[in-house]
Amino acid sequence: MKIYIFSCLVLILLLFISNNEAINKFTNQLTYNSKNPKRSQSEFLIESLKEKVEKFNNNYHHLSVKNQYSSPSKYINFNVWVFFKNKKESIEEYNEDIDKIISIDRDSISPRQHSKWLNSVSISIRVYPNDKINNLHYIDHFENIIQNIQKHPNVKSVQQLYSIPSQYKLSPSKPTSFQRSNVKRSSEEKLPGDELINGIDYGGSYENLKKISVLDAHKAGITGKGVKILVIDTGFLKSHESLVKLNLVDEYDFIDNTTNTQSNDTHDEQNAHGTFILSTLAAYQPGTMVGVAYDSEYLLAKTEIVAAEETYEEDLFIAAVEWGASKGVKVISASLGYSDFYKYWELDGSSPISKCVDIATSKGITVVISNGNNGNKGISPPADSHTSISVGALDGVGEAADFSSMGPTSDGRLKPEISAPGVLNFVASGNSPTDYLYESGTSLSAPLVAGVVSLIIQKHPDWTPQQIKEALVSTASNQGSPNNYVGFGMINAMAAIQYQPSSPKKSAVSCENCNYESGGICLNGKCVCSNNQTSTCSLKGLCGYLCKNNGGKCSENNCFKCIDPKGNDTEVTVKSVSQTCQDLLSSEPNQIDNSFNDSSKILINLLSLYNLLNIILILIIIM
């Protein structure tokens, strides 16, 4: 009997050890072999090509069996960015370099887009996975092209051009359609508490616009008049009844290179997502729906491809941003993100699309980006850009929606900066000129904020994007204790309009570290949310759960940085050798500790409960 009890006690001890190891494995920093050298550009591109070819071959076989009388395509297009060393003044000068690159293999290389801001061109390389070109296997043929491009004297680097499936297909809620006759209300049918604003019934827009104090701004005659807004999306049903009074300045379809952003077929899903966004901003159908900035001037860019077999390329977005800047826009609203291809440790604002957003901001354009619908998988470019306003989604009671992407960026900057309603928002349908829907997503939160930015600019046309951001975060509901779920909280349009931001001179002195590189926000004369390692900026986020949950590794030198587990830790040391990241947290209480969030605590509690149940079970057996 004693031997039996002793054996049971040993078993209990082993269970404790095994489960404590599981807890430690989860809570402690993951260990990887960081001695592996970083892959070359060619190696990375070839690895990405192999993954794309594998998907292609699977689809090729499926389509060949399904369509016996029509052959599927025998090639794929692999798209890359080519970045130049020397910046050219004219497109003609760029064309010389572009033509030399194309001449490497005119049968395989074709140009896509040119970015003056990024000093680059995107090209498409045609690859035949199942055929030999010039007696070369497709990988050897592709590698030859990349190496010859890299040998060009003015080429700085070659980088993969990423794609994104349409965010509309990833919408977290199924839309519910309502006929116009079921939505429009007479004055006798107004809901309790509803009121006419300057004689206008706001219909289904009323609740959300009231929550963010837009109605107060409209009462004061601030409706976005005279402010140019660029909306970048899938396409737009301009013929919808709520948009017939749209003040349209210009439009361009970057997919088909035409000047019409509405698909001919009104039932085409290409119109849907963009119509949701545009109606949130610009709708004017009293009694049914009224947008945040219905008096603003609009430029529309169609860049996102919805069809299931297509993807939206980031170079189209960049082309649209540069086009809008040339037209004098002051606000950009973009409800998109690149979560499919960028790894979490790459979300530090260094991607081409994020750099483009920062350049737009430096030119005086306030860029508002949806934070994404990926929950604890984190944000996605370009929401990780240093100077954009990234927007999270709030539910009906003002809490973070469960799908709303949480921050921080991989270099520790707080995201989202701000939040707005994003669950069951009332929008115009993109499939019928008289129908309306309820939709959810950070896609619907971003245009609410972009519209508020337009209202601020109408009242304060001389404010910079940095001052506008300061006004928004300083007057939001959670401005005293921002976090990586809702940022500074729900926006307050009227309070932001009435706010007195730091003057440019004061900002230059008191917020000297709130610059392009740090991505900081000047708040009441102090810099916050910055990852500038040499500053005293507060509210940086310690690397932790989000990094590990997404396969990354926390840098041993930089407490705020998530890095590639397969690469070297080249981060600059930001703490003394004897100091741990937790020491830094205790010495600087304004830092945000991301090492443990609700998800990790829940898992730890479950593991502890599992330990307890094991003990109880064994004791029952003994008795």
C-alpha positions in Angstrom: 0.0 0.0 0.0 2.8 2.4 0.9 4.5 1.6 -2.5 1.2 2.4 -4.2 0.8 5.7 -2.4 4.4 6.6 -3.1 3.9 5.9 -6.8 0.8 8.1 -6.8 2.7 11.0 -5.2 5.5 10.6 -7.8 2.8 10.7 -10.5 1.4 14.0 -9.0 4.9 15.5 -9.0 5.4 14.5 -12.6 2.1 16.1 -13.6 3.1 19.3 -11.8 6.4 19.4 -13.5 5.0 18.7 -17.0 2.3 21.3 -16.8 4.6 23.9 -15.2 6.9 23.4 -18.1 4.0 24.0 -20.4 3.2 27.2 -18.5 6.9 28.3 -18.6 7.1 27.5 -22.2 4.1 29.8 -22.9 5.1 32.6 -20.6 8.8 32.8 -21.1 10.5 34.2 -24.1 10.6 31.6 -27.0 14.1 30.3 -27.9 15.2 30.0 -31.4 18.5 29.5 -33.1 19.4 33.1 -33.9 22.7 32.2 -35.5 21.2 31.6 -38.9 22.3 34.3 -41.4 19.6 36.4 -43.0 18.5 35.1 -46.4 19.5 37.0 -49.5 16.9 38.8 -51.6 17.1 36.2 -54.3 16.7 33.3 -51.8 13.7 35.0 -50.3 12.1 35.6 -53.6 12.7 32.1 -54.8 11.2 30.7 -51.6 8.1 32.9 -52.1 7.9 31.8 -55.8 8.0 28.1 -54.8 5.0 28.7 -52.5 3.1 30.4 -55.2 3.9 27.7 -57.7 2.7 25.0 -55.3 -0.7 26.8 -55.0 -0.7 27.3 -58.8 -0.1 23.6 -59.5 -2.9 22.5 -57.1 -5.3 24.9 -58.8 -4.1 23.9 -62.3 -4.8 20.2 -61.6 -8.2 21.1 -60.1 -9.2 23.3 -63.1 -7.9 20.8 -65.7 -10.2 18.1 -64.3 -13.1 20.4 -63.9 -12.8 22.1 -67.3 -12.0 19.3 -69.8 -12.6 21.4 -72.8 -10.8 24.6 -71.8 -7.2 24.7 -70.6 -6.3 26.8 -67.6 -3.5 29.3 -67.7 0.0 27.7 -68.0 1.8 30.6 -66.3 1.7 32.8 -63.2 2.8 36.4 -62.8 5.2 37.0 -59.9 5.2 40.7 -59.1 8.2 42.5 -57.5 9.3 46.0 -56.6 12.5 47.4 -58.1 14.0 50.2 -56.0 16.5 52.6 -57.6 19.5 54.3 -56.0 19.4 57.7 -57.8 16.1 59.6 -57.8 15.0 60.9 -61.2 13.1 64.1 -61.8 11.0 63.0 -64.8 9.1 59.9 -65.8 11.2 59.9 -69.0 14.4 59.4 -67.0 12.8 56.5 -65.1 11.6 55.0 -68.4 15.3 54.6 -69.5 16.0 52.4 -66.4 12.7 50.6 -66.8 13.3 49.8 -70.4 16.8 48.4 -69.6 15.2 46.1 -67.0 12.5 44.9 -69.4 15.1 44.3 -72.0 16.6 41.6 -69.8 13.8 39.3 -70.9 11.0 41.1 -72.9 9.0 37.9 -73.1 8.8 37.5 -69.3 9.0 41.1 -67.8 6.3 43.7 -68.1 5.9 47.0 -66.2 3.0 47.6 -63.7 3.2 50.9 -61.8 5.8 53.6 -61.1 6.2 55.4 -57.8 8.0 58.6 -57.8 7.7 58.9 -54.0 9.4 55.5 -53.4 11.8 55.9 -56.3 10.7 52.5 -57.6 8.8 50.6 -60.3 6.7 47.5 -59.9 7.1 44.8 -62.6 5.5 41.5 -63.4 7.7 38.4 -64.2 5.9 35.7 -66.1 6.8 32.2 -64.8 5.9 28.8 -66.5 6.1 26.3 -63.7 5.6 23.2 -65.9 7.7 24.3 -68.9 11.4 25.0 -69.6 12.4 28.5 -70.9 15.6 28.4 -72.9 16.2 24.9 -71.5 16.1 26.3 -68.0 14.0 25.1 -65.1 11.6 27.8 -64.0 13.5 28.5 -60.8 16.8 28.9 -62.7 15.1 31.1 -65.3 13.5 33.3 -62.5 16.8 33.5 -60.6 18.7 34.6 -63.7 16.1 37.5 -64.2 16.4 38.6 -60.6 20.2 38.5 -60.6 20.4 40.5 -63.9 18.0 43.1 -62.5 20.2 43.4 -59.4 23.3 43.9 -61.6 21.8 47.1 -63.1 24.0 50.0 -61.8 21.0 52.0 -60.6 19.1 49.2 -58.9 19.2 49.4 -55.1 17.1 46.3 -54.2 14.4 44.0 -55.4 11.4 43.1 -53.1 8.3 41.0 -53.5 5.1 43.0 -54.2 2.5 41.7 -51.9 -1.2 41.0 -52.5 -4.3 41.0 -50.3 -7.7 39.3 -50.8 -10.5 41.8 -50.7 -11.4 42.8 -47.1 -15.0 42.6 -48.1 -14.8 38.8 -48.4 -13.3 38.8 -44.9 -16.2 40.8 -43.4 -16.8 39.6 -39.8 -20.6 39.8 -40.1 -23.1 38.7 -42.6 -24.9 41.8 -44.0 -28.6 42.2 -43.5 -30.5 43.9 -46.4 -33.4 46.2 -46.0 -35.6 47.7 -48.8 -35.8 51.5 -48.8 -39.5 51.4 -47.9 -38.6 49.5 -44.7 -36.0 52.1 -43.6 -37.3 55.5 -44.5 -39.3 57.0 -41.7 -41.9 59.7 -41.6 -41.7 62.3 -38.8 -44.3 60.4 -36.9 -42.3 57.3 -37.0 -39.1 58.7 -35.5 -37.6 56.6 -32.7 -37.7 57.9 -29.1 -34.8 60.3 -28.5 -34.2 61.0 -32.2 -34.1 64.6 -33.1 -34.0 66.7 -36.3 -30.6 68.3 -36.9 -31.1 71.6 -38.7 -34.4 70.2 -39.9 -32.9 66.9 -41.1 -33.9 63.4 -40.0 -30.7 61.3 -40.0 -32.5 58.0 -40.2 -30.2 55.0 -39.6 -27.1 57.2 -39.2 -28.4 58.9 -36.2 -27.1 56.7 -33.4 -23.5 56.4 -34.5 -23.1 60.0 -35.4 -24.6 61.0 -32.0 -22.1 58.7 -30.2 -19.1 60.5 -31.8 -20.6 64.0 -31.5 -20.9 64.6 -35.2 -24.4 65.8 -34.8 -23.2 68.7 -32.6 -20.7 69.6 -35.3 -23.4 69.5 -38.0 -25.6 71.7 -35.8 -22.8 74.3 -35.8 -22.7 74.2 -39.6 -19.5 72.1 -39.8 -20.1 69.5 -42.5 -16.8 69.2 -44.3 -17.4 71.8 -46.9 -14.5 72.6 -49.1 -12.3 69.7 -48.0 -11.1 67.1 -50.5 -11.2 63.5 -49.4 -9.8 60.6 -51.4 -11.5 57.2 -50.8 -9.5 54.2 -51.9 -11.5 51.0 -52.3 -13.2 48.4 -54.5 -15.5 50.5 -56.6 -18.6 52.6 -55.9 -22.3 52.5 -56.7 -22.5 56.2 -57.5 -26.1 55.8 -58.7 -27.3 54.8 -55.2 -30.0 57.2 -54.0 -28.0 58.3 -51.0 -25.0 59.4 -53.3 -26.8 61.2 -56.1 -25.8 64.6 -54.5 -22.2 63.5 -54.1 -19.7 66.3 -54.7 -17.5 64.3 -57.0 -14.3 66.0 -58.1 -12.5 63.2 -59.9 -12.2 59.4 -60.1 -10.0 56.7 -61.5 -10.1 53.0 -61.9 -6.5 51.8 -61.4 -7.5 48.2 -62.1 -8.8 48.7 -65.7 -7.2 52.2 -66.3 -10.5 53.9 -66.9 -12.2 57.0 -65.5 -15.3 55.3 -64.1 -15.2 53.7 -60.7 -18.6 52.1 -60.9 -19.1 48.6 -62.4 -21.7 48.5 -65.1 -23.5 45.6 -63.4 -25.2 47.1 -60.3 -25.2 43.6 -58.8 -21.4 43.3 -59.2 -19.8 42.7 -55.8 -17.0 45.0 -57.0 -19.2 48.0 -56.0 -20.2 46.7 -52.5 -17.4 47.4 -50.1 -16.5 50.8 -51.5 -20.2 51.9 -51.4 -20.3 51.0 -47.7 -17.3 53.3 -47.0 -18.4 56.2 -49.3 -21.9 56.2 -47.9 -20.6 56.4 -44.3 -18.8 59.5 -45.4 -20.9 61.2 -48.0 -24.5 59.9 -48.0 -27.3 62.5 -48.1 -30.7 61.0 -48.1 -32.7 62.7 -45.3 -35.0 60.3 -43.4 -32.8 57.4 -44.3 -29.1 58.1 -44.1 -26.7 61.1 -43.7 -22.9 60.8 -43.9 -20.3 62.4 -41.6 -18.9 64.8 -44.2 -21.7 65.0 -46.8 -20.5 68.5 -47.9 -16.9 67.5 -48.6 -15.4 67.1 -52.1 -14.6 63.5 -53.1 -12.0 61.8 -55.3 -12.6 58.0 -55.8 -9.9 55.5 -56.5 -10.8 51.9 -57.5 -7.9 49.7 -56.6 -9.2 46.5 -54.9 -10.1 43.5 -56.9 -12.9 41.5 -55.4 -13.2 38.4 -57.7 -12.3 35.2 -55.9 -9.4 34.3 -58.1 -7.9 37.8 -58.1 -5.9 39.7 -55.5 -5.4 43.4 -54.8 -1.9 44.6 -55.3 -0.3 47.1 -53.1 1.2 49.1 -56.0 -2.3 50.1 -57.1 -2.9 51.6 -53.7 0.4 53.5 -53.8 -0.4 54.8 -57.3 -3.8 56.0 -56.0 -2.2 57.8 -53.0 0.2 59.7 -55.3 -2.6 60.5 -57.7 -4.7 61.9 -54.9 -1.8 64.0 -53.6 -1.4 65.5 -57.1 -5.1 66.5 -57.0 -4.8 68.3 -53.7 -6.6 66.0 -51.3 -6.3 66.8 -47.6 -7.7 63.5 -46.2 -7.4 59.8 -47.3 -9.8 57.1 -46.1 -8.6 53.6 -46.7 -10.2 50.5 -45.3 -7.7 47.8 -46.2 -4.8 45.8 -44.8 -2.1 43.3 -45.9 -2.3 40.6 -43.2 -1.9 37.7 -45.5 1.8 38.1 -46.5 3.6 40.3 -43.9 4.8 38.5 -40.8 4.1 40.2 -37.4 7.8 41.1 -36.9 7.7 43.0 -40.1 4.9 45.3 -38.9 7.3 48.2 -38.1 6.2 50.7 -40.7 9.0 49.7 -43.2 6.8 48.2 -45.9 6.5 50.1 -49.2 2.8 50.7 -48.6 3.4 52.1 -45.1 6.3 54.3 -46.2 3.9 55.7 -48.9 1.4 56.7 -46.2 4.1 58.4 -44.2 5.3 60.4 -47.2 1.7 61.5 -47.8 1.5 62.7 -44.2 4.7 64.7 -44.6 3.0 66.4 -47.6 0.2 67.6 -45.3 -2.4 64.8 -46.0 -4.1 63.1 -43.0 -4.3 59.4 -43.7 -6.9 57.3 -41.9 -6.5 53.5 -42.0 -8.7 50.7 -40.7 -6.7 48.7 -38.1 -7.9 45.3 -39.4 -10.2 42.5 -38.4 -7.7 40.0 -37.1 -8.1 40.2 -33.4 -5.1 39.0 -31.5 -3.2 38.2 -34.7 -2.4 41.9 -34.8 -2.6 44.8 -37.2 -1.5 44.8 -40.8 0.2 47.3 -43.1 -0.4 50.2 -43.7 -2.0 50.6 -40.3 1.6 50.1 -38.9 2.8 53.3 -40.6 4.4 55.8 -38.3 2.1 58.8 -39.0 -1.2 57.4 -40.1 -4.3 57.4 -37.8 -5.2 53.8 -37.4 -8.8 53.0 -36.3 -10.2 50.2 -34.2 -13.8 49.1 -34.0 -16.1 49.5 -31.0 -19.3 47.5 -30.3 -22.6 48.9 -29.2 -21.6 49.5 -25.6 -18.3 51.1 -26.5 -16.0 48.2 -25.9 -13.4 46.9 -28.4 -15.1 44.6 -31.0 -13.9 41.0 -30.7 -12.6 41.0 -34.3 -10.8 44.4 -34.0 -7.1 44.0 -34.5 -5.0 44.7 -31.4 -1.6 46.4 -31.2 1.1 47.2 -30.8 3.3 47.4 -33.9 6.3 45.0 -33.9 8.5 47.9 -32.7 6.3 48.7 -29.8 4.2 51.7 -31.0 0.6 51.8 -29.6 -2.1 50.8 -32.2 -4.8 51.6 -32.9 -4.6 55.3 -32.0 -8.3 55.9 -32.0 -11.6 53.9 -32.2 -15.1 54.4 -33.6 -18.3 52.4 -33.8 -17.8 49.4 -36.1 -20.5 46.8 -35.3 -23.7 46.7 -37.3 -23.2 50.1 -38.8 -25.9 51.4 -41.2 -24.6 51.7 -44.8 -25.8 51.9 -48.4 -25.9 48.7 -50.4 -23.6 48.4 -53.4 -26.0 46.0 -55.1 -29.1 48.1 -55.4 -29.7 51.9 -55.6 -32.4 51.8 -53.0 -31.2 49.2 -50.5 -29.3 49.5 -47.2 -27.4 47.1 -45.0 -26.0 46.7 -41.5 -22.3 45.9 -41.7 -19.4 45.3 -39.2 -15.7 45.8 -39.3 -12.9 48.3 -38.8 -13.6 49.1 -42.4 -16.7 50.9 -41.2 -14.9 52.6 -38.3 -12.2 54.3 -40.4 -14.5 56.4 -42.6 -16.3 57.8 -39.5 -12.9 59.1 -38.3 -11.9 60.3 -41.8 -15.1 62.3 -41.9 -14.4 63.8 -38.6 -10.9 64.8 -39.8 -12.7 66.6 -42.7 -14.8 68.5 -40.2 -11.7 69.5 -38.2 -10.0 70.8 -41.4 -13.0 72.8 -42.4 -12.8 74.6 -39.1 -9.0 74.7 -38.9 -7.6 74.6 -42.5 -4.1 75.5 -41.2 -3.7 72.5 -38.9 -1.1 69.9 -39.7 -1.8 66.1 -39.7 0.1 65.9 -36.4 -2.0 68.6 -34.8 -5.2 66.9 -36.1 -4.0 63.6 -34.5 -3.2 65.4 -31.3 -6.7 66.9 -31.2 -8.4 63.5 -31.8 -6.4 61.5 -29.2 -6.5 64.3 -26.6 -10.3 64.5 -26.6 -11.1 60.8 -27.0 -12.9 58.7 -24.3 -9.8 56.8 -23.1 -7.2 59.5 -23.4 -6.1 59.1 -19.8 -5.2 55.4 -20.1 -4.7 54.3 -23.8 -4.3 50.7 -24.6 -3.7 48.3 -27.5 -7.3 47.4 -27.9 -9.0 50.8 -28.4 -6.1 53.2 -28.4 -7.2 56.5 -26.9 -10.8 55.5 -27.1 -13.9 56.7 -29.0 -13.5 59.9 -30.9 -15.4 63.1 -30.0 -15.8 65.2 -33.1 -16.9 68.5 -31.4 -14.4 68.3 -28.7 -11.6 67.7 -31.2 -12.8 70.7 -33.2 -12.7 72.9 -30.1 -9.3 71.6 -29.0 -6.2 73.9 -28.9 -3.3 71.8 -30.1 0.4 72.5 -29.4 1.7 75.2 -31.7 4.3 74.1 -34.3 7.0 76.0 -32.4 6.1 74.4 -29.1 5.9 71.0 -30.7 9.4 71.5 -32.1 10.8 72.1 -28.6 8.7 69.9 -26.3 8.1 67.1 -28.7 11.4 67.0 -30.5 11.2 63.2 -30.6 7.7 63.1 -32.1 9.1 62.8 -35.6 8.7 60.7 -38.7 11.0 57.9 -37.4 9.4 57.6 -34.0 5.8 57.9 -35.0 5.1 59.7 -31.7 2.1 61.8 -30.9 2.5 65.2 -29.3 0.0 65.3 -26.5 -0.3 68.4 -24.3 3.3 69.2 -25.1 4.6 65.7 -24.4 5.5 62.9 -26.8 3.6 59.7 -26.4 3.3 56.4 -28.3 6.8 56.6 -29.7 9.3 53.9 -30.3 12.2 56.3 -30.2 14.7 54.4 -28.1 16.8 57.5 -27.1 13.9 59.6 -25.9 11.8 59.7 -22.7 8.7 59.1 -24.7 6.1 57.1 -22.8 3.6 54.4 -23.7 5.9 52.2 -25.7 4.8 48.6 -25.6 7.1 45.9 -24.3 7.4 42.9 -26.7 5.5 39.9 -25.4 2.4 37.9 -26.1 1.4 39.2 -29.5 4.9 38.6 -30.9 5.1 35.1 -29.5 1.6 34.3 -30.5 2.4 35.1 -34.1 5.6 33.1 -34.3 8.1 35.9 -33.6 10.9 36.3 -31.1 11.4 39.2 -28.7 14.8 40.8 -29.1 17.2 40.3 -26.2 18.6 43.8 -26.8 15.5 45.9 -27.5 12.6 45.2 -25.1 10.1 46.7 -27.5 11.0 44.9 -30.7 9.7 41.6 -32.2 12.2 40.1 -34.6 12.4 37.2 -37.1 13.2 34.0 -35.2 15.4 32.8 -38.0 17.4 36.0 -38.3 20.1 37.6 -36.2 19.3 39.9 -33.3 20.8 43.1 -34.7 18.7 45.5 -32.5 20.4 48.3 -30.7 20.7 47.7 -26.9 18.2 50.0 -25.0 18.9 48.7 -21.5 22.0 47.9 -19.4 23.3 44.4 -19.4 22.1 43.8 -15.8 18.6 45.2 -16.6 15.8 43.0 -17.7 12.7 44.1 -19.6 10.6 43.8 -16.5 13.1 46.0 -14.7 12.5 48.6 -17.4 8.8 48.3 -16.9 9.1 48.9 -13.1 11.5 51.8 -13.6 9.3 53.5 -16.3 5.7 52.9 -15.2 4.3 54.5 -18.3 5.4 51.6 -20.5 2.7 49.2 -21.6 3.4 45.6 -20.6 2.4 43.3 -23.4 4.0 40.2 -21.9 0.7 39.1 -20.4 -2.7 40.0 -21.7 -6.1 38.6 -21.0 -5.6 35.7 -23.5 -2.3 34.5 -21.9 -3.7 34.9 -18.4 -6.8 32.8 -19.3 -4.6 30.0 -20.7 -2.4 30.0 -17.6 -5.5 29.8 -15.4 -6.7 26.8 -17.5 -3.4 25.0 -17.1 -3.5 25.6 -13.4 -7.1 24.3 -13.2 -5.9 21.2 -15.2 -3.2 20.6 -12.5 -5.8 20.8 -9.8 -8.2 18.4 -11.5 -5.3 15.9 -12.0 -4.6 16.0 -8.2 -8.3 15.6 -7.3 -8.6 12.6 -9.7 -5.6 10.9 -8.3 -6.7 11.5 -4.7 -10.1 9.9 -5.5 -8.3 6.9 -7.0 -6.2 6.6 -3.8 -9.2 6.7 -1.6 
